[in-house]
């Protein structure tokens, strides 16, 4: 596998300094890893990540609307 150019998420940091890193492989696959477990890498197609983010946003919006 070619070396990936990891970029830290703009939402990373906080009191525990936990960071999420993302990189795109030459084939378009998106790779994700956390700073505390850098050797564990999740790989997904852009469509899969987009679907996950939509799901999380929808659930967050529903909770806010319901007051939970």
CHARMM-style PDB file with segment names, atoms N, HN, CA, C and O in Angstrom:
ATOM      1  N   UNK     1       0.852  -1.180   0.000  1.00  0.00      PROA
ATOM      2  CA  UNK     1       0.000   0.000   0.000  1.00  0.00      PROA
ATOM      3  C   UNK     1       0.894   1.238   0.000  1.00  0.00      PROA
ATOM      4  O   UNK     1       1.867   1.293   0.752  1.00  0.00      PROA
ATOM      5  N   UNK     2       0.577   2.231  -0.834  1.00  0.00      PROA
ATOM      6  HN  UNK     2      -0.213   2.186  -1.445  1.00  0.00      PROA
ATOM      7  CA  UNK     2       1.383   3.454  -0.847  1.00  0.00      PROA
ATOM      8  C   UNK     2       1.226   4.221   0.458  1.00  0.00      PROA
ATOM      9  O   UNK     2       0.227   4.073   1.161  1.00  0.00      PROA
ATOM     10  N   UNK     3       2.214   5.033   0.772  1.00  0.00      PROA
ATOM     11  HN  UNK     3       3.026   5.153   0.201  1.00  0.00      PROA
ATOM     12  CA  UNK     3       2.144   5.850   1.984  1.00  0.00      PROA
ATOM     13  C   UNK     3       1.010   6.854   1.850  1.00  0.00      PROA
ATOM     14  O   UNK     3       0.820   7.462   0.796  1.00  0.00      PROA
ATOM     15  N   UNK     4       0.266   7.016   2.927  1.00  0.00      PROA
ATOM     16  HN  UNK     4       0.420   6.523   3.782  1.00  0.00      PROA
ATOM     17  CA  UNK     4      -0.887   7.914   2.923  1.00  0.00      PROA
ATOM     18  C   UNK     4      -0.511   9.252   3.545  1.00  0.00      PROA
ATOM     19  O   UNK     4       0.333   9.315   4.439  1.00  0.00      PROA
ATOM     20  N   UNK     5      -1.135  10.305   3.073  1.00  0.00      PROA
ATOM     21  HN  UNK     5      -1.820  10.253   2.347  1.00  0.00      PROA
ATOM     22  CA  UNK     5      -0.935  11.648   3.606  1.00  0.00      PROA
ATOM     23  C   UNK     5      -2.060  11.915   4.614  1.00  0.00      PROA
ATOM     24  O   UNK     5      -3.154  12.339   4.241  1.00  0.00      PROA
ATOM     25  N   UNK     6      -1.773  11.661   5.896  1.00  0.00      PROA
ATOM     26  HN  UNK     6      -0.884  11.317   6.199  1.00  0.00      PROA
ATOM     27  CA  UNK     6      -2.783  11.794   6.945  1.00  0.00      PROA
ATOM     28  C   UNK     6      -3.011  13.258   7.290  1.00  0.00      PROA
ATOM     29  O   UNK     6      -2.059  14.032   7.396  1.00  0.00      PROA
ATOM     30  N   UNK     7      -4.279  13.639   7.465  1.00  0.00      PROA
ATOM     31  HN  UNK     7      -5.052  13.011   7.379  1.00  0.00      PROA
ATOM     32  CA  UNK     7      -4.642  14.994   7.865  1.00  0.00      PROA
ATOM     33  C   UNK     7      -5.499  14.915   9.122  1.00  0.00      PROA
ATOM     34  O   UNK     7      -6.412  14.096   9.216  1.00  0.00      PROA
ATOM     35  N   UNK     8      -5.191  15.777  10.083  1.00  0.00      PROA
ATOM     36  HN  UNK     8      -4.448  16.443  10.006  1.00  0.00      PROA
ATOM     37  CA  UNK     8      -5.948  15.798  11.341  1.00  0.00      PROA
ATOM     38  C   UNK     8      -7.265  16.535  11.134  1.00  0.00      PROA
ATOM     39  O   UNK     8      -7.308  17.589  10.500  1.00  0.00      PROA
ATOM     40  N   UNK     9      -8.328  15.970  11.673  1.00  0.00      PROA
ATOM     41  HN  UNK     9      -8.293  15.114  12.189  1.00  0.00      PROA
ATOM     42  CA  UNK     9      -9.645  16.583  11.601  1.00  0.00      PROA
ATOM     43  C   UNK     9      -9.642  17.924  12.325  1.00  0.00      PROA
ATOM     44  O   UNK     9      -8.974  18.093  13.345  1.00  0.00      PROA
ATOM     45  N   UNK    10     -10.392  18.864  11.788  1.00  0.00      PROA
ATOM     46  HN  UNK    10     -10.935  18.727  10.960  1.00  0.00      PROA
ATOM     47  CA  UNK    10     -10.487  20.186  12.429  1.00  0.00      PROA
ATOM     48  C   UNK    10     -11.265  20.112  13.739  1.00  0.00      PROA
ATOM     49  O   UNK    10     -11.214  21.056  14.528  1.00  0.00      PROA
ATOM     50  N   UNK    11     -11.986  19.015  13.994  1.00  0.00      PROA
ATOM     51  HN  UNK    11     -12.028  18.248  13.353  1.00  0.00      PROA
ATOM     52  CA  UNK    11     -12.737  18.843  15.237  1.00  0.00      PROA
ATOM     53  C   UNK    11     -11.928  18.089  16.286  1.00  0.00      PROA
ATOM     54  O   UNK    11     -12.440  17.804  17.369  1.00  0.00      PROA
ATOM     55  N   UNK    12     -10.684  17.766  15.986  1.00  0.00      PROA
ATOM     56  HN  UNK    12     -10.268  17.998  15.107  1.00  0.00      PROA
ATOM     57  CA  UNK    12      -9.857  17.011  16.930  1.00  0.00      PROA
ATOM     58  C   UNK    12      -9.357  17.901  18.050  1.00  0.00      PROA
ATOM     59  O   UNK    12      -9.362  19.128  17.946  1.00  0.00      PROA
ATOM     60  N   UNK    13      -8.926  17.256  19.122  1.00  0.00      PROA
ATOM     61  HN  UNK    13      -8.922  16.259  19.206  1.00  0.00      PROA
ATOM     62  CA  UNK    13      -8.382  18.001  20.250  1.00  0.00      PROA
ATOM     63  C   UNK    13      -9.227  17.787  21.485  1.00  0.00      PROA
ATOM     64  O   UNK    13      -9.689  16.677  21.745  1.00  0.00      PROA
ATOM     65  N   UNK    14      -9.425  18.826  22.231  1.00  0.00      PROA
ATOM     66  HN  UNK    14      -9.050  19.728  22.020  1.00  0.00      PROA
ATOM     67  CA  UNK    14     -10.197  18.718  23.462  1.00  0.00      PROA
ATOM     68  C   UNK    14      -9.295  18.401  24.633  1.00  0.00      PROA
ATOM     69  O   UNK    14      -8.074  18.332  24.490  1.00  0.00      PROA
ATOM     70  N   UNK    15      -9.900  18.209  25.790  1.00  0.00      PROA
ATOM     71  HN  UNK    15     -10.892  18.265  25.906  1.00  0.00      PROA
ATOM     72  CA  UNK    15      -9.099  17.999  27.003  1.00  0.00      PROA
ATOM     73  C   UNK    15      -8.263  16.716  26.970  1.00  0.00      PROA
ATOM     74  O   UNK    15      -7.197  16.664  27.582  1.00  0.00      PROA
ATOM     75  N   UNK    16      -8.732  15.683  26.265  1.00  0.00      PROA
ATOM     76  HN  UNK    16      -9.599  15.726  25.768  1.00  0.00      PROA
ATOM     77  CA  UNK    16      -7.989  14.419  26.212  1.00  0.00      PROA
ATOM     78  C   UNK    16      -7.038  14.351  25.024  1.00  0.00      PROA
ATOM     79  O   UNK    16      -6.299  13.377  24.875  1.00  0.00      PROA
ATOM     80  N   UNK    17      -7.050  15.368  24.184  1.00  0.00      PROA
ATOM     81  HN  UNK    17      -7.649  16.159  24.305  1.00  0.00      PROA
ATOM     82  CA  UNK    17      -6.198  15.426  22.986  1.00  0.00      PROA
ATOM     83  C   UNK    17      -6.409  14.246  22.049  1.00  0.00      PROA
ATOM     84  O   UNK    17      -5.467  13.795  21.397  1.00  0.00      PROA
ATOM     85  N   UNK    18      -7.640  13.742  21.978  1.00  0.00      PROA
ATOM     86  HN  UNK    18      -8.405  14.109  22.508  1.00  0.00      PROA
ATOM     87  CA  UNK    18      -7.960  12.677  21.035  1.00  0.00      PROA
ATOM     88  C   UNK    18      -8.126  13.279  19.653  1.00  0.00      PROA
ATOM     89  O   UNK    18      -8.801  14.295  19.486  1.00  0.00      PROA
ATOM     90  N   UNK    19      -7.511  12.653  18.666  1.00  0.00      PROA
ATOM     91  HN  UNK    19      -6.963  11.827  18.801  1.00  0.00      PROA
ATOM     92  CA  UNK    19      -7.544  13.192  17.317  1.00  0.00      PROA
ATOM     93  C   UNK    19      -7.977  12.133  16.317  1.00  0.00      PROA
ATOM     94  O   UNK    19      -7.637  10.957  16.449  1.00  0.00      PROA
ATOM     95  N   UNK    20      -8.725  12.562  15.324  1.00  0.00      PROA
ATOM     96  HN  UNK    20      -9.001  13.517  15.216  1.00  0.00      PROA
ATOM     97  CA  UNK    20      -9.125  11.712  14.218  1.00  0.00      PROA
ATOM     98  C   UNK    20      -8.339  12.159  12.993  1.00  0.00      PROA
ATOM     99  O   UNK    20      -8.271  13.349  12.684  1.00  0.00      PROA
ATOM    100  N   UNK    21      -7.748  11.194  12.302  1.00  0.00      PROA
ATOM    101  HN  UNK    21      -7.804  10.228  12.553  1.00  0.00      PROA
ATOM    102  CA  UNK    21      -6.979  11.479  11.095  1.00  0.00      PROA
ATOM    103  C   UNK    21      -7.648  10.826   9.895  1.00  0.00      PROA
ATOM    104  O   UNK    21      -8.203   9.732  10.001  1.00  0.00      PROA
ATOM    105  N   UNK    22      -7.592  11.505   8.749  1.00  0.00      PROA
ATOM    106  HN  UNK    22      -7.142  12.393   8.663  1.00  0.00      PROA
ATOM    107  CA  UNK    22      -8.156  10.992   7.505  1.00  0.00      PROA
ATOM    108  C   UNK    22      -7.109  11.051   6.408  1.00  0.00      PROA
ATOM    109  O   UNK    22      -6.251  11.934   6.394  1.00  0.00      PROA
ATOM    110  N   UNK    23      -7.192  10.095   5.484  1.00  0.00      PROA
ATOM    111  HN  UNK    23      -7.889   9.378   5.495  1.00  0.00      PROA
ATOM    112  CA  UNK    23      -6.326  10.101   4.306  1.00  0.00      PROA
ATOM    113  C   UNK    23      -7.089   9.453   3.158  1.00  0.00      PROA
ATOM    114  O   UNK    23      -7.939   8.589   3.374  1.00  0.00      PROA
ATOM    115  N   UNK    24      -6.780   9.872   1.950  1.00  0.00      PROA
ATOM    116  HN  UNK    24      -6.090  10.574   1.775  1.00  0.00      PROA
ATOM    117  CA  UNK    24      -7.384   9.293   0.763  1.00  0.00      PROA
ATOM    118  C   UNK    24      -6.316   8.541  -0.015  1.00  0.00      PROA
ATOM    119  O   UNK    24      -5.262   9.097  -0.324  1.00  0.00      PROA
ATOM    120  N   UNK    25      -6.585   7.284  -0.330  1.00  0.00      PROA
ATOM    121  HN  UNK    25      -7.441   6.833  -0.078  1.00  0.00      PROA
ATOM    122  CA  UNK    25      -5.659   6.459  -1.100  1.00  0.00      PROA
ATOM    123  C   UNK    25      -5.798   6.794  -2.591  1.00  0.00      PROA
ATOM    124  O   UNK    25      -6.800   7.378  -3.005  1.00  0.00      PROA
ATOM    125  N   UNK    26      -4.812   6.429  -3.383  1.00  0.00      PROA
ATOM    126  HN  UNK    26      -3.998   5.955  -3.047  1.00  0.00      PROA
ATOM    127  CA  UNK    26      -4.884   6.699  -4.827  1.00  0.00      PROA
ATOM    128  C   UNK    26      -6.139   6.130  -5.499  1.00  0.00      PROA
ATOM    129  O   UNK    26      -6.591   6.672  -6.508  1.00  0.00      PROA
ATOM    130  N   UNK    27      -6.708   5.048  -4.956  1.00  0.00      PROA
ATOM    131  HN  UNK    27      -6.341   4.607  -4.136  1.00  0.00      PROA
ATOM    132  CA  UNK    27      -7.913   4.463  -5.553  1.00  0.00      PROA
ATOM    133  C   UNK    27      -9.197   5.149  -5.083  1.00  0.00      PROA
ATOM    134  O   UNK    27     -10.290   4.734  -5.469  1.00  0.00      PROA
ATOM    135  N   UNK    28      -9.083   6.191  -4.255  1.00  0.00      PROA
ATOM    136  HN  UNK    28      -8.195   6.528  -3.941  1.00  0.00      PROA
ATOM    137  CA  UNK    28     -10.241   6.940  -3.771  1.00  0.00      PROA
ATOM    138  C   UNK    28     -10.783   6.466  -2.437  1.00  0.00      PROA
ATOM    139  O   UNK    28     -11.679   7.098  -1.877  1.00  0.00      PROA
ATOM    140  N   UNK    29     -10.257   5.368  -1.918  1.00  0.00      PROA
ATOM    141  HN  UNK    29      -9.529   4.855  -2.373  1.00  0.00      PROA
ATOM    142  CA  UNK    29     -10.692   4.859  -0.617  1.00  0.00      PROA
ATOM    143  C   UNK    29     -10.295   5.835   0.486  1.00  0.00      PROA
ATOM    144  O   UNK    29      -9.180   6.357   0.493  1.00  0.00      PROA
ATOM    145  N   UNK    30     -11.209   6.075   1.410  1.00  0.00      PROA
ATOM    146  HN  UNK    30     -12.115   5.651   1.404  1.00  0.00      PROA
ATOM    147  CA  UNK    30     -10.934   6.961   2.538  1.00  0.00      PROA
ATOM    148  C   UNK    30     -10.511   6.106   3.728  1.00  0.00      PROA
ATOM    149  O   UNK    30     -11.149   5.101   4.039  1.00  0.00      PROA
ATOM    150  N   UNK    31      -9.436   6.513   4.386  1.00  0.00      PROA
ATOM    151  HN  UNK    31      -8.918   7.330   4.133  1.00  0.00      PROA
ATOM    152  CA  UNK    31      -8.905   5.799   5.543  1.00  0.00      PROA
ATOM    153  C   UNK    31      -9.029   6.700   6.769  1.00  0.00      PROA
ATOM    154  O   UNK    31      -8.735   7.894   6.706  1.00  0.00      PROA
ATOM    155  N   UNK    32      -9.465   6.117   7.882  1.00  0.00      PROA
ATOM    156  HN  UNK    32      -9.703   5.147   7.933  1.00  0.00      PROA
ATOM    157  CA  UNK    32      -9.644   6.846   9.137  1.00  0.00      PROA
ATOM    158  C   UNK    32      -8.885   6.128  10.240  1.00  0.00      PROA
ATOM    159  O   UNK    32      -8.829   4.898  10.273  1.00  0.00      PROA
ATOM    160  N   UNK    33      -8.299   6.910  11.145  1.00  0.00      PROA
ATOM    161  HN  UNK    33      -8.344   7.909  11.118  1.00  0.00      PROA
ATOM    162  CA  UNK    33      -7.643   6.323  12.322  1.00  0.00      PROA
ATOM    163  C   UNK    33      -7.710   7.330  13.469  1.00  0.00      PROA
ATOM    164  O   UNK    33      -7.870   8.531  13.254  1.00  0.00      PROA
ATOM    165  N   UNK    34      -7.585   6.815  14.685  1.00  0.00      PROA
ATOM    166  HN  UNK    34      -7.455   5.839  14.860  1.00  0.00      PROA
ATOM    167  CA  UNK    34      -7.559   7.657  15.873  1.00  0.00      PROA
ATOM    168  C   UNK    34      -6.133   7.757  16.388  1.00  0.00      PROA
ATOM    169  O   UNK    34      -5.324   6.854  16.176  1.00  0.00      PROA
ATOM    170  N   UNK    35      -5.831   8.849  17.061  1.00  0.00      PROA
ATOM    171  HN  UNK    35      -6.489   9.582  17.234  1.00  0.00      PROA
ATOM    172  CA  UNK    35      -4.473   9.056  17.566  1.00  0.00      PROA
ATOM    173  C   UNK    35      -4.088   8.038  18.632  1.00  0.00      PROA
ATOM    174  O   UNK    35      -2.915   7.686  18.751  1.00  0.00      PROA
ATOM    175  N   UNK    36      -5.062   7.558  19.413  1.00  0.00      PROA
ATOM    176  HN  UNK    36      -6.015   7.844  19.316  1.00  0.00      PROA
ATOM    177  CA  UNK    36      -4.719   6.611  20.472  1.00  0.00      PROA
ATOM    178  C   UNK    36      -4.554   5.174  19.968  1.00  0.00      PROA
ATOM    179  O   UNK    36      -4.009   4.332  20.682  1.00  0.00      PROA
ATOM    180  N   UNK    37      -5.017   4.884  18.748  1.00  0.00      PROA
ATOM    181  HN  UNK    37      -5.460   5.569  18.168  1.00  0.00      PROA
ATOM    182  CA  UNK    37      -4.823   3.558  18.136  1.00  0.00      PROA
ATOM    183  C   UNK    37      -4.445   3.739  16.663  1.00  0.00      PROA
ATOM    184  O   UNK    37      -5.226   3.379  15.783  1.00  0.00      PROA
ATOM    185  N   UNK    38      -3.267   4.287  16.382  1.00  0.00      PROA
ATOM    186  HN  UNK    38      -2.632   4.580  17.097  1.00  0.00      PROA
ATOM    187  CA  UNK    38      -2.903   4.639  15.001  1.00  0.00      PROA
ATOM    188  C   UNK    38      -2.726   3.454  14.061  1.00  0.00      PROA
ATOM    189  O   UNK    38      -2.724   3.636  12.844  1.00  0.00      PROA
ATOM    190  N   UNK    39      -2.577   2.242  14.599  1.00  0.00      PROA
ATOM    191  HN  UNK    39      -2.578   2.094  15.588  1.00  0.00      PROA
ATOM    192  CA  UNK    39      -2.397   1.084  13.723  1.00  0.00      PROA
ATOM    193  C   UNK    39      -3.722   0.431  13.347  1.00  0.00      PROA
ATOM    194  O   UNK    39      -3.756  -0.481  12.521  1.00  0.00      PROA
ATOM    195  N   UNK    40      -4.815   0.900  13.953  1.00  0.00      PROA
ATOM    196  HN  UNK    40      -4.787   1.641  14.624  1.00  0.00      PROA
ATOM    197  CA  UNK    40      -6.150   0.426  13.595  1.00  0.00      PROA
ATOM    198  C   UNK    40      -6.732   1.418  12.607  1.00  0.00      PROA
ATOM    199  O   UNK    40      -6.996   2.571  12.949  1.00  0.00      PROA
ATOM    200  N   UNK    41      -6.930   0.960  11.374  1.00  0.00      PROA
ATOM    201  HN  UNK    41      -6.716   0.024  11.097  1.00  0.00      PROA
ATOM    202  CA  UNK    41      -7.370   1.854  10.308  1.00  0.00      PROA
ATOM    203  C   UNK    41      -8.670   1.327   9.698  1.00  0.00      PROA
ATOM    204  O   UNK    41      -8.776   0.155   9.335  1.00  0.00      PROA
ATOM    205  N   UNK    42      -9.644   2.212   9.596  1.00  0.00      PROA
ATOM    206  HN  UNK    42      -9.558   3.164   9.890  1.00  0.00      PROA
ATOM    207  CA  UNK    42     -10.913   1.903   8.948  1.00  0.00      PROA
ATOM    208  C   UNK    42     -10.838   2.431   7.523  1.00  0.00      PROA
ATOM    209  O   UNK    42     -10.508   3.598   7.313  1.00  0.00      PROA
ATOM    210  N   UNK    43     -11.140   1.590   6.548  1.00  0.00      PROA
ATOM    211  HN  UNK    43     -11.408   0.642   6.719  1.00  0.00      PROA
ATOM    212  CA  UNK    43     -11.145   2.014   5.150  1.00  0.00      PROA
ATOM    213  C   UNK    43     -12.560   1.895   4.605  1.00  0.00      PROA
ATOM    214  O   UNK    43     -13.256   0.913   4.865  1.00  0.00      PROA
ATOM    215  N   UNK    44     -12.979   2.904   3.847  1.00  0.00      PROA
ATOM    216  HN  UNK    44     -12.414   3.701   3.636  1.00  0.00      PROA
ATOM    217  CA  UNK    44     -14.335   2.916   3.302  1.00  0.00      PROA
ATOM    218  C   UNK    44     -14.347   3.682   1.978  1.00  0.00      PROA
ATOM    219  O   UNK    44     -13.452   4.477   1.692  1.00  0.00      PROA
ATOM    220  N   UNK    45     -15.361   3.428   1.199  1.00  0.00      PROA
ATOM    221  HN  UNK    45     -16.088   2.782   1.431  1.00  0.00      PROA
ATOM    222  CA  UNK    45     -15.589   4.211  -0.011  1.00  0.00      PROA
ATOM    223  C   UNK    45     -16.195   5.550   0.405  1.00  0.00      PROA
ATOM    224  O   UNK    45     -16.833   5.635   1.455  1.00  0.00      PROA
ATOM    225  N   UNK    46     -16.008   6.592  -0.398  1.00  0.00      PROA
ATOM    226  HN  UNK    46     -15.490   6.523  -1.250  1.00  0.00      PROA
ATOM    227  CA  UNK    46     -16.597   7.890  -0.045  1.00  0.00      PROA
ATOM    228  C   UNK    46     -18.111   7.814   0.184  1.00  0.00      PROA
ATOM    229  O   UNK    46     -18.640   8.513   1.049  1.00  0.00      PROA
ATOM    230  N   UNK    47     -18.803   6.980  -0.576  1.00  0.00      PROA
ATOM    231  HN  UNK    47     -18.374   6.413  -1.278  1.00  0.00      PROA
ATOM    232  CA  UNK    47     -20.256   6.859  -0.418  1.00  0.00      PROA
ATOM    233  C   UNK    47     -20.614   6.267   0.945  1.00  0.00      PROA
ATOM    234  O   UNK    47     -21.609   6.667   1.548  1.00  0.00      PROA
ATOM    235  N   UNK    48     -19.828   5.336   1.424  1.00  0.00      PROA
ATOM    236  HN  UNK    48     -19.019   5.011   0.934  1.00  0.00      PROA
ATOM    237  CA  UNK    48     -20.080   4.742   2.733  1.00  0.00      PROA
ATOM    238  C   UNK    48     -19.898   5.742   3.852  1.00  0.00      PROA
ATOM    239  O   UNK    48     -20.705   5.797   4.780  1.00  0.00      PROA
ATOM    240  N   UNK    49     -18.837   6.538   3.772  1.00  0.00      PROA
ATOM    241  HN  UNK    49     -18.181   6.494   3.018  1.00  0.00      PROA
ATOM    242  CA  UNK    49     -18.605   7.567   4.787  1.00  0.00      PROA
ATOM    243  C   UNK    49     -19.697   8.626   4.734  1.00  0.00      PROA
ATOM    244  O   UNK    49     -20.166   9.083   5.776  1.00  0.00      PROA
ATOM    245  N   UNK    50     -20.106   9.018   3.536  1.00  0.00      PROA
ATOM    246  HN  UNK    50     -19.725   8.646   2.689  1.00  0.00      PROA
ATOM    247  CA  UNK    50     -21.179  10.012   3.401  1.00  0.00      PROA
ATOM    248  C   UNK    50     -22.474   9.497   4.019  1.00  0.00      PROA
ATOM    249  O   UNK    50     -23.186  10.256   4.678  1.00  0.00      PROA
ATOM    250  N   UNK    51     -22.790   8.214   3.815  1.00  0.00      PROA
ATOM    251  HN  UNK    51     -22.211   7.598   3.280  1.00  0.00      PROA
ATOM    252  CA  UNK    51     -24.002   7.631   4.394  1.00  0.00      PROA
ATOM    253  C   UNK    51     -23.922   7.613   5.919  1.00  0.00      PROA
ATOM    254  O   UNK    51     -24.904   7.918   6.596  1.00  0.00      PROA
ATOM    255  N   UNK    52     -22.756   7.257   6.463  1.00  0.00      PROA
ATOM    256  HN  UNK    52     -21.959   7.009   5.913  1.00  0.00      PROA
ATOM    257  CA  UNK    52     -22.579   7.260   7.916  1.00  0.00      PROA
ATOM    258  C   UNK    52     -22.766   8.664   8.484  1.00  0.00      PROA
ATOM    259  O   UNK    52     -23.462   8.834   9.485  1.00  0.00      PROA
ATOM    260  N   UNK    53     -22.165   9.655   7.870  1.00  0.00      PROA
ATOM    261  HN  UNK    53     -21.600   9.516   7.056  1.00  0.00      PROA
ATOM    262  CA  UNK    53     -22.284  11.035   8.361  1.00  0.00      PROA
ATOM    263  C   UNK    53     -23.728  11.526   8.291  1.00  0.00      PROA
ATOM    264  O   UNK    53     -24.193  12.196   9.212  1.00  0.00      PROA
ATOM    265  N   UNK    54     -24.447  11.201   7.207  1.00  0.00      PROA
ATOM    266  HN  UNK    54     -24.069  10.656   6.458  1.00  0.00      PROA
ATOM    267  CA  UNK    54     -25.866  11.584   7.110  1.00  0.00      PROA
ATOM    268  C   UNK    54     -26.663  10.953   8.244  1.00  0.00      PROA
ATOM    269  O   UNK    54     -27.500  11.613   8.859  1.00  0.00      PROA
ATOM    270  N   UNK    55     -26.407   9.678   8.524  1.00  0.00      PROA
ATOM    271  HN  UNK    55     -25.727   9.141   8.025  1.00  0.00      PROA
ATOM    272  CA  UNK    55     -27.120   8.967   9.589  1.00  0.00      PROA
ATOM    273  C   UNK    55     -26.865   9.626  10.948  1.00  0.00      PROA
ATOM    274  O   UNK    55     -27.798   9.849  11.720  1.00  0.00      PROA
ATOM    275  N   UNK    56     -25.607   9.932  11.231  1.00  0.00      PROA
ATOM    276  HN  UNK    56     -24.849   9.750  10.604  1.00  0.00      PROA
ATOM    277  CA  UNK    56     -25.257  10.555  12.516  1.00  0.00      PROA
ATOM    278  C   UNK    56     -25.913  11.929  12.628  1.00  0.00      PROA
ATOM    279  O   UNK    56     -26.469  12.268  13.673  1.00  0.00      PROA
ATOM    280  N   UNK    57     -25.851  12.716  11.561  1.00  0.00      PROA
ATOM    281  HN  UNK    57     -25.399  12.440  10.712  1.00  0.00      PROA
ATOM    282  CA  UNK    57     -26.468  14.047  11.586  1.00  0.00      PROA
ATOM    283  C   UNK    57     -27.977  13.945  11.789  1.00  0.00      PROA
ATOM    284  O   UNK    57     -28.550  14.708  12.567  1.00  0.00      PROA
ATOM    285  N   UNK    58     -28.624  13.007  11.096  1.00  0.00      PROA
ATOM    286  HN  UNK    58     -28.158  12.388  10.464  1.00  0.00      PROA
ATOM    287  CA  UNK    58     -30.068  12.838  11.232  1.00  0.00      PROA
ATOM    288  C   UNK    58     -30.449  12.466  12.656  1.00  0.00      PROA
ATOM    289  O   UNK    58     -31.397  13.021  13.211  1.00  0.00      PROA
ATOM    290  N   UNK    59     -29.717  11.531  13.250  1.00  0.00      PROA
ATOM    291  HN  UNK    59     -28.947  11.081  12.799  1.00  0.00      PROA
ATOM    292  CA  UNK    59     -30.019  11.115  14.630  1.00  0.00      PROA
ATOM    293  C   UNK    59     -29.777  12.261  15.608  1.00  0.00      PROA
ATOM    294  O   UNK    59     -30.548  12.443  16.550  1.00  0.00      PROA
ATOM    295  N   UNK    60     -28.717  13.033  15.393  1.00  0.00      PROA
ATOM    296  HN  UNK    60     -28.091  12.885  14.627  1.00  0.00      PROA
ATOM    297  CA  UNK    60     -28.435  14.172  16.259  1.00  0.00      PROA
ATOM    298  C   UNK    60     -29.550  15.204  16.168  1.00  0.00      PROA
ATOM    299  O   UNK    60     -29.998  15.743  17.180  1.00  0.00      PROA
ATOM    300  N   UNK    61     -29.993  15.474  14.940  1.00  0.00      PROA
ATOM    301  HN  UNK    61     -29.629  15.037  14.118  1.00  0.00      PROA
ATOM    302  CA  UNK    61     -31.066  16.452  14.742  1.00  0.00      PROA
ATOM    303  C   UNK    61     -32.358  15.970  15.399  1.00  0.00      PROA
ATOM    304  O   UNK    61     -33.072  16.767  16.009  1.00  0.00      PROA
ATOM    305  N   UNK    62     -32.666  14.693  15.284  1.00  0.00      PROA
ATOM    306  HN  UNK    62     -32.086  14.046  14.789  1.00  0.00      PROA
ATOM    307  CA  UNK    62     -33.880  14.155  15.900  1.00  0.00      PROA
ATOM    308  C   UNK    62     -33.820  14.269  17.422  1.00  0.00      PROA
ATOM    309  O   UNK    62     -34.823  14.597  18.056  1.00  0.00      PROA
ATOM    310  N   UNK    63     -32.675  14.005  18.003  1.00  0.00      PROA
ATOM    311  HN  UNK    63     -31.860  13.738  17.488  1.00  0.00      PROA
ATOM    312  CA  UNK    63     -32.535  14.113  19.463  1.00  0.00      PROA
ATOM    313  C   UNK    63     -32.722  15.553  19.920  1.00  0.00      PROA
ATOM    314  O   UNK    63     -33.366  15.807  20.938  1.00  0.00      PROA
ATOM    315  N   UNK    64     -32.164  16.486  19.173  1.00  0.00      PROA
ATOM    316  HN  UNK    64     -31.641  16.279  18.346  1.00  0.00      PROA
ATOM    317  CA  UNK    64     -32.326  17.894  19.540  1.00  0.00      PROA
ATOM    318  C   UNK    64     -33.781  18.301  19.449  1.00  0.00      PROA
ATOM    319  O   UNK    64     -34.296  19.008  20.314  1.00  0.00      PROA
ATOM    320  N   UNK    65     -34.446  17.843  18.381  1.00  0.00      PROA
ATOM    321  HN  UNK    65     -34.027  17.268  17.678  1.00  0.00      PROA
ATOM    322  CA  UNK    65     -35.851  18.183  18.191  1.00  0.00      PROA
ATOM    323  C   UNK    65     -36.719  17.592  19.295  1.00  0.00      PROA
ATOM    324  O   UNK    65     -37.671  18.226  19.748  1.00  0.00      PROA
ATOM    325  N   UNK    66     -36.389  16.376  19.727  1.00  0.00      PROA
ATOM    326  HN  UNK    66     -35.615  15.861  19.359  1.00  0.00      PROA
ATOM    327  CA  UNK    66     -37.175  15.700  20.758  1.00  0.00      PROA
ATOM    328  C   UNK    66     -36.767  16.134  22.167  1.00  0.00      PROA
ATOM    329  O   UNK    66     -37.436  15.780  23.138  1.00  0.00      PROA
ATOM    330  N   UNK    67     -35.684  16.892  22.292  1.00  0.00      PROA
ATOM    331  HN  UNK    67     -35.140  17.180  21.504  1.00  0.00      PROA
ATOM    332  CA  UNK    67     -35.259  17.366  23.586  1.00  0.00      PROA
ATOM    333  C   UNK    67     -34.521  16.328  24.408  1.00  0.00      PROA
ATOM    334  O   UNK    67     -34.398  16.474  25.624  1.00  0.00      PROA
ATOM    335  N   UNK    68     -34.025  15.277  23.757  1.00  0.00      PROA
ATOM    336  HN  UNK    68     -34.125  15.158  22.769  1.00  0.00      PROA
ATOM    337  CA  UNK    68     -33.303  14.212  24.483  1.00  0.00      PROA
ATOM    338  C   UNK    68     -31.842  14.538  24.608  1.00  0.00      PROA
ATOM    339  OT1 UNK    68     -31.083  13.760  25.186  1.00  0.00      PROA
TER     340      UNK     68
END
